[in-house]
Amino acid sequence: MFELCRRLKGFEVHVVAPHAKGAADHEAMDGVHVHRFRYAPQRFETLAYDGGIAANLHRSRWKYLLLQGFLLGMFWRALQVARQHDIHLIHAHWMIPTGLVGATLRELLPGKNRLLLTAHGGEVHGLRGKLFLSLRRWVSGEADAVAVVGNPLKATAQQEQWQQERIHIAPMGVDLRTHFTPVAPHAPGNTLVFAGRLVTKKGVPHLLEAMRLLLDRVPHARLLIAGHGPLEEVLKARCSSLGLDRHVSFLGRYTLQQLPEILRRGDVAVLPFDTAEDGDQEGLGLTAIEAMGCGIPVVAGDVPAVHDMIEHGRTGLLVDPRDHQALCDAIAGLLENPQKAAQLAAAACEHALQHFDWKVAATTYEEILRGL
């Protein structure tokens, strides 16, 4: 969100975001005005961040008690900001719950605001049932424009009967010109890298099972797991039970600034995206694009969201993450054939630069906003 906001040219951008321990109530970040809303005593403001709202609710059911305060806090702070700063455009990320707040604000400020929604996927795939379907239809009808982050999500929107004439494909971007860039070629190795939240839909349990099989073919293989989330302790325990402790390193939390160096430590980036039991899955899979930008060949789980970025056999490899032997074979094939890996990486880097660089993504959003 921050990277998009700071790149919008010609706009004064104000962001309403949840508060968390240690965060300022208001601050300016590279020209972006950030207003954080309170929704509980500080020690209980744990609904957002640290894996995301859905993961936090799944991990701690008592946090459902925070939802009412969260929605009211977001609405009230957004209303204050809109009135104080004469806001003309509202951009709500995620249809639920933020889109509901955005649509309500627009009703209270008639004739003054236009509303853009961006659907990222989690609020679509992970929130099933007639109630959520009705809410998404209502919110899409209230918006002046709806951005979806990829073609698969647009197909879902068509199935759910959103307002089709208002839908734009507008993925989030990646800084592929100065940050996520290739490094000079180095001697091939046997290091795998994963980066992302440690939640079910990222598929890390499947990666550990494939790693156990991989060691029979590539005995010196290593796996770096960067990230944190509710599955961290479960994954560490499973790693030990599989006898992988000497081959797997958990790197913990990382910042966006640290991520390129982490990715470049790998010879293959493995992102075994999966579908969670509640239907939640990737909306775009930005980490795959970040790895592609760094010149790292990618093996990814075959979920719809990655089809916009990975063409199997040309810009990466797609596998069923639950087929651990197939996942193992795909990884081993790249480790054993550095030339093939280099060809995939080069084609992927070029594809990512053309379609997912921030220069492309920010321009797309600028055009949508100016059109409103």
C-alpha positions as CSV (number, residue, x, y, z in Angstrom):
1,M,0.0,0.0,0.0
2,F,2.8,2.4,0.9
3,E,4.7,1.8,-2.3
4,L,1.6,2.6,-4.4
5,C,0.6,5.7,-2.3
6,R,4.0,7.3,-2.5
7,R,4.2,6.8,-6.3
8,L,0.9,8.5,-7.2
9,K,1.8,11.7,-9.0
10,G,-0.2,14.8,-8.5
11,F,-2.3,13.5,-5.5
12,E,-2.2,14.4,-1.8
13,V,-2.5,11.0,-0.2
14,H,-3.9,10.3,3.3
15,V,-4.0,6.8,4.6
16,V,-6.2,5.5,7.3
17,A,-4.7,2.3,8.9
18,P,-5.0,0.4,12.2
19,H,-2.9,1.3,15.1
20,A,-0.4,-1.1,16.7
21,K,1.9,-1.0,19.6
22,G,4.8,1.4,19.0
23,A,3.2,3.1,16.0
24,A,2.5,6.8,15.9
25,D,-1.1,8.0,15.7
26,H,-0.1,10.3,12.8
27,E,3.0,10.6,10.8
28,A,4.2,11.6,7.3
29,M,6.1,8.9,5.4
30,D,7.8,10.0,2.2
31,G,5.0,12.5,1.5
32,V,2.2,10.1,2.5
33,H,0.1,11.2,5.5
34,V,-0.7,8.2,7.7
35,H,-3.6,8.4,10.2
36,R,-3.9,5.4,12.5
37,F,-7.1,4.6,14.3
38,R,-7.5,3.1,17.7
39,Y,-10.0,0.2,18.2
40,A,-9.1,-1.2,21.7
41,P,-6.8,-0.6,24.6
42,Q,-3.2,-0.7,23.2
43,R,-2.4,-4.2,24.6
44,F,-5.3,-5.6,22.8
45,E,-4.7,-4.0,19.4
46,T,-3.5,-7.2,17.8
47,L,-6.1,-7.9,15.2
48,A,-4.1,-6.5,12.2
49,Y,-0.6,-7.1,11.1
50,D,1.5,-10.2,12.2
51,G,0.1,-12.5,9.5
52,G,-3.0,-10.6,8.7
53,I,-6.5,-10.3,10.2
54,A,-7.8,-13.6,8.8
55,A,-4.9,-15.5,10.2
56,N,-5.1,-13.7,13.6
57,L,-8.8,-14.6,13.9
58,H,-8.1,-18.2,13.1
59,R,-5.3,-18.4,15.6
60,S,-7.2,-16.6,18.4
61,R,-11.0,-16.8,18.3
62,W,-11.4,-14.2,21.1
63,K,-10.2,-11.5,18.6
64,Y,-13.6,-11.6,16.9
65,L,-14.6,-9.4,19.9
66,L,-12.3,-6.7,18.4
67,L,-14.1,-6.6,15.0
68,Q,-16.9,-4.2,16.0
69,G,-14.4,-1.7,17.5
70,F,-12.1,-2.1,14.5
71,L,-14.9,-1.2,12.0
72,L,-16.2,1.7,14.1
73,G,-12.6,3.0,14.6
74,M,-11.8,2.8,10.9
75,F,-15.0,4.5,9.9
76,W,-14.8,7.3,12.4
77,R,-11.1,8.1,11.7
78,A,-11.8,8.0,7.9
79,L,-14.7,10.3,8.3
80,Q,-12.6,12.8,10.3
81,V,-9.8,12.7,7.7
82,A,-12.2,13.1,4.8
83,R,-13.8,16.2,6.3
84,Q,-10.6,17.8,7.6
85,H,-8.7,17.4,4.4
86,D,-11.4,17.9,1.8
87,I,-11.0,14.4,0.3
88,H,-12.2,13.9,-3.3
89,L,-11.3,10.3,-3.9
90,I,-11.6,7.3,-1.6
91,H,-9.5,4.2,-2.4
92,A,-10.5,1.2,-0.3
93,H,-8.2,-1.8,-0.3
94,W,-10.1,-5.1,0.2
95,M,-13.8,-5.2,-0.4
96,I,-14.5,-6.5,3.1
97,P,-14.3,-4.8,5.5
98,T,-12.7,-1.7,4.1
99,G,-14.9,-1.5,1.1
100,L,-18.0,-1.4,3.4
101,V,-16.5,1.6,5.2
102,G,-15.6,3.3,1.9
103,A,-19.1,2.8,0.5
104,T,-20.7,4.1,3.7
105,L,-18.4,7.2,3.7
106,R,-19.4,7.9,0.2
107,E,-23.1,7.9,1.1
108,L,-22.4,10.3,3.9
109,L,-20.4,12.7,1.7
110,P,-22.7,12.8,-1.4
111,G,-21.5,14.5,-4.5
112,K,-18.1,15.1,-3.1
113,N,-16.3,11.8,-3.4
114,R,-15.6,9.0,-5.9
115,L,-14.9,5.5,-4.7
116,L,-12.3,3.1,-6.0
117,L,-12.1,-0.4,-4.6
118,T,-9.2,-2.8,-5.0
119,A,-9.9,-6.5,-4.5
120,H,-6.8,-8.4,-3.5
121,G,-8.2,-11.9,-3.4
122,G,-8.2,-12.9,0.2
123,E,-11.5,-11.2,0.9
124,V,-13.0,-13.1,-2.1
125,H,-11.5,-16.6,-1.8
126,G,-11.5,-16.7,2.0
127,L,-14.9,-15.2,2.8
128,R,-17.5,-17.7,1.5
129,G,-21.3,-17.9,1.9
130,K,-24.3,-16.0,0.8
131,L,-23.8,-13.1,3.3
132,F,-20.3,-12.3,2.0
133,L,-21.3,-12.8,-1.6
134,S,-24.2,-10.3,-1.1
135,L,-21.8,-7.8,0.6
136,R,-19.3,-8.0,-2.3
137,R,-22.1,-7.5,-4.9
138,W,-23.4,-4.5,-2.9
139,V,-20.0,-2.9,-2.5
140,S,-19.1,-3.4,-6.1
141,G,-22.4,-1.7,-7.1
142,E,-21.6,1.3,-4.8
143,A,-18.1,1.8,-6.2
144,D,-17.3,4.0,-9.2
145,A,-14.6,1.6,-10.2
146,V,-13.3,-1.8,-9.0
147,A,-9.7,-2.8,-9.5
148,V,-8.8,-6.5,-9.4
149,V,-5.2,-7.6,-9.1
150,G,-5.3,-10.2,-11.9
151,N,-7.3,-12.0,-14.6
152,P,-8.3,-15.0,-12.4
153,L,-9.9,-12.6,-9.9
154,K,-11.7,-10.9,-12.7
155,A,-13.2,-14.3,-13.7
156,T,-14.3,-14.8,-10.1
157,A,-15.9,-11.3,-10.1
158,Q,-17.8,-12.2,-13.3
159,Q,-19.1,-15.4,-11.6
160,E,-20.2,-13.5,-8.6
161,Q,-22.0,-10.9,-10.8
162,W,-20.2,-7.8,-9.7
163,Q,-20.8,-4.6,-11.8
164,Q,-18.7,-5.7,-14.8
165,E,-18.5,-2.4,-16.6
166,R,-16.6,-0.9,-13.6
167,I,-13.9,-3.6,-13.3
168,H,-10.3,-2.8,-14.2
169,I,-7.3,-5.2,-14.0
170,A,-4.7,-3.4,-11.9
171,P,-2.1,-5.5,-10.1
172,M,0.1,-4.2,-7.3
173,G,3.6,-3.4,-8.4
174,V,7.2,-4.3,-7.6
175,D,10.3,-2.1,-7.7
176,L,12.1,-4.0,-10.5
177,R,14.4,-1.2,-11.6
178,T,16.3,-0.3,-8.4
179,H,15.4,-2.9,-5.7
180,F,14.5,-6.3,-7.0
181,T,17.1,-6.6,-9.7
182,P,19.4,-9.4,-10.9
183,V,22.9,-9.8,-9.6
184,A,26.0,-11.0,-11.4
185,P,26.0,-14.7,-12.2
186,H,27.5,-16.9,-9.6
187,A,28.5,-20.6,-9.4
188,P,25.4,-22.8,-9.2
189,G,24.5,-24.1,-5.7
190,N,21.9,-26.1,-4.0
191,T,20.0,-23.5,-1.9
192,L,16.3,-23.1,-2.0
193,V,14.5,-20.0,-0.7
194,F,11.0,-19.3,0.5
195,A,9.8,-15.9,1.7
196,G,6.3,-15.0,2.9
197,R,3.8,-15.2,5.7
198,L,3.8,-18.5,7.4
199,V,0.1,-19.3,6.8
200,T,-1.7,-22.2,5.3
201,K,-2.2,-20.8,1.8
202,K,1.6,-20.3,1.4
203,G,2.1,-24.1,1.3
204,V,5.3,-24.3,3.4
205,P,4.3,-27.7,5.0
206,H,4.4,-29.2,1.5
207,L,7.8,-27.7,0.9
208,L,9.2,-29.4,4.0
209,E,7.8,-32.8,2.7
210,A,9.3,-32.2,-0.7
211,M,12.6,-31.2,1.0
212,R,12.8,-34.6,2.7
213,L,12.5,-36.3,-0.7
214,L,14.9,-33.9,-2.4
215,L,17.8,-34.9,-0.1
216,D,17.8,-38.4,-1.6
217,R,18.7,-36.7,-5.0
218,V,20.6,-33.6,-3.8
219,P,22.1,-34.5,-0.4
220,H,23.7,-31.1,0.2
221,A,20.5,-29.1,-0.5
222,R,19.6,-26.3,1.9
223,L,16.3,-24.4,2.4
224,L,16.0,-20.9,3.8
225,I,12.5,-20.0,5.1
226,A,12.0,-16.2,5.6
227,G,8.9,-14.9,7.3
228,H,6.7,-15.3,10.3
229,G,3.2,-16.1,11.1
230,P,0.8,-18.4,13.1
231,L,2.3,-21.6,11.6
232,E,5.9,-20.9,12.6
233,E,6.2,-23.2,15.6
234,V,4.2,-25.9,13.9
235,L,6.6,-25.8,10.9
236,K,9.7,-25.9,13.1
237,A,8.4,-28.9,15.0
238,R,7.6,-30.7,11.7
239,C,11.1,-29.8,10.4
240,S,12.6,-31.5,13.5
241,S,10.4,-34.6,13.2
242,L,11.5,-35.0,9.5
243,G,15.1,-34.8,10.5
244,L,15.7,-31.6,8.5
245,D,17.1,-29.3,11.1
246,R,20.6,-29.4,9.5
247,H,19.2,-28.5,6.1
248,V,16.5,-25.9,6.9
249,S,17.0,-22.4,8.4
250,F,14.2,-20.2,9.7
251,L,15.2,-16.6,9.1
252,G,12.3,-15.0,10.9
253,R,10.8,-11.6,10.1
254,Y,12.2,-9.5,7.4
255,T,11.7,-6.0,5.9
256,L,11.1,-5.1,2.3
257,Q,14.6,-3.7,2.2
258,Q,16.1,-7.0,3.3
259,L,14.1,-9.2,0.9
260,P,16.1,-8.8,-2.3
261,E,19.3,-10.0,-0.5
262,I,17.4,-12.9,1.0
263,L,16.0,-14.0,-2.4
264,R,19.4,-13.7,-4.0
265,R,20.8,-16.2,-1.5
266,G,18.7,-18.9,-3.3
267,D,19.4,-20.8,-6.5
268,V,15.7,-21.6,-6.8
269,A,12.7,-19.7,-5.2
270,V,10.0,-22.2,-4.1
271,L,6.6,-20.8,-3.4
272,P,4.2,-23.7,-3.1
273,F,1.0,-21.7,-3.0
274,D,-2.0,-23.8,-1.9
275,T,-5.7,-23.4,-1.2
276,A,-6.6,-23.3,2.5
277,E,-9.6,-25.2,3.9
278,D,-11.7,-22.1,4.0
279,G,-10.9,-21.5,0.3
280,D,-8.4,-18.7,0.9
281,Q,-5.6,-18.5,-1.7
282,E,-3.2,-16.1,-3.3
283,G,-4.7,-13.0,-5.0
284,L,-1.5,-12.2,-6.9
285,G,1.6,-13.7,-5.4
286,L,4.0,-10.7,-5.3
287,T,6.8,-12.7,-3.9
288,A,7.0,-14.7,-7.1
289,I,7.4,-11.4,-9.0
290,E,10.1,-10.2,-6.6
291,A,12.1,-13.4,-7.1
292,M,11.7,-13.1,-10.9
293,G,13.0,-9.6,-10.7
294,C,16.1,-10.8,-8.8
295,G,16.8,-13.3,-11.6
296,I,15.9,-16.4,-9.5
297,P,14.0,-19.2,-11.2
298,V,10.7,-19.9,-9.6
299,V,8.8,-23.1,-8.7
300,A,5.3,-22.1,-7.6
301,G,2.1,-23.8,-6.6
302,D,-0.4,-24.0,-9.4
303,V,-3.1,-21.7,-8.2
304,P,-5.0,-19.3,-10.6
305,A,-3.4,-16.1,-9.3
306,V,0.1,-17.0,-10.6
307,H,-1.1,-17.7,-14.2
308,D,-0.7,-14.0,-15.0
309,M,3.0,-14.1,-14.2
310,I,4.2,-17.6,-14.7
311,E,3.9,-19.5,-18.0
312,H,4.8,-23.1,-17.2
313,G,8.1,-24.0,-18.8
314,R,8.9,-20.5,-20.0
315,T,8.9,-18.1,-17.1
316,G,8.8,-20.6,-14.2
317,L,7.4,-24.0,-13.2
318,L,4.0,-24.7,-11.8
319,V,3.2,-27.8,-9.8
320,D,0.5,-29.2,-7.6
321,P,2.0,-28.5,-4.1
322,R,0.2,-31.4,-2.6
323,D,2.0,-33.8,-4.9
324,H,5.3,-33.8,-2.9
325,Q,7.1,-36.0,-5.4
326,A,6.2,-33.7,-8.3
327,L,7.3,-30.6,-6.2
328,C,10.6,-32.4,-5.4
329,D,11.2,-33.3,-9.1
330,A,10.6,-29.8,-10.3
331,I,13.1,-28.4,-7.8
332,A,15.7,-31.1,-8.5
333,G,15.3,-30.6,-12.2
334,L,16.4,-26.9,-11.9
335,L,19.2,-27.6,-9.4
336,E,20.6,-30.4,-11.7
337,N,20.2,-28.3,-14.9
338,P,21.6,-24.8,-14.2
339,Q,21.3,-23.8,-17.9
340,K,17.6,-24.5,-17.9
341,A,17.2,-22.6,-14.6
342,A,19.1,-19.6,-16.1
343,Q,16.8,-19.6,-19.2
344,L,13.7,-19.6,-17.1
345,A,15.0,-16.9,-14.9
346,A,16.0,-14.6,-17.8
347,A,12.6,-14.9,-19.5
348,A,10.8,-14.4,-16.1
349,C,12.8,-11.3,-15.3
350,E,11.9,-9.7,-18.7
351,H,8.2,-10.6,-18.3
352,A,8.0,-9.2,-14.8
353,L,9.6,-5.9,-15.9
354,Q,7.2,-5.4,-18.7
355,H,4.0,-6.1,-16.7
356,F,4.6,-5.7,-12.9
357,D,7.1,-2.9,-12.4
358,W,5.8,0.0,-10.3
359,K,6.1,2.4,-13.2
360,V,3.5,0.3,-15.0
361,A,1.3,-0.4,-11.9
362,A,1.3,3.2,-10.5
363,T,0.5,4.6,-14.0
364,T,-2.5,2.2,-14.2
365,Y,-3.9,3.4,-10.9
366,E,-3.2,7.1,-11.7
367,E,-5.3,6.7,-14.9
368,I,-8.2,5.0,-13.0
369,L,-8.2,7.7,-10.3
370,R,-8.0,10.6,-12.8
371,G,-10.8,9.0,-14.8
372,L,-13.0,9.3,-11.6
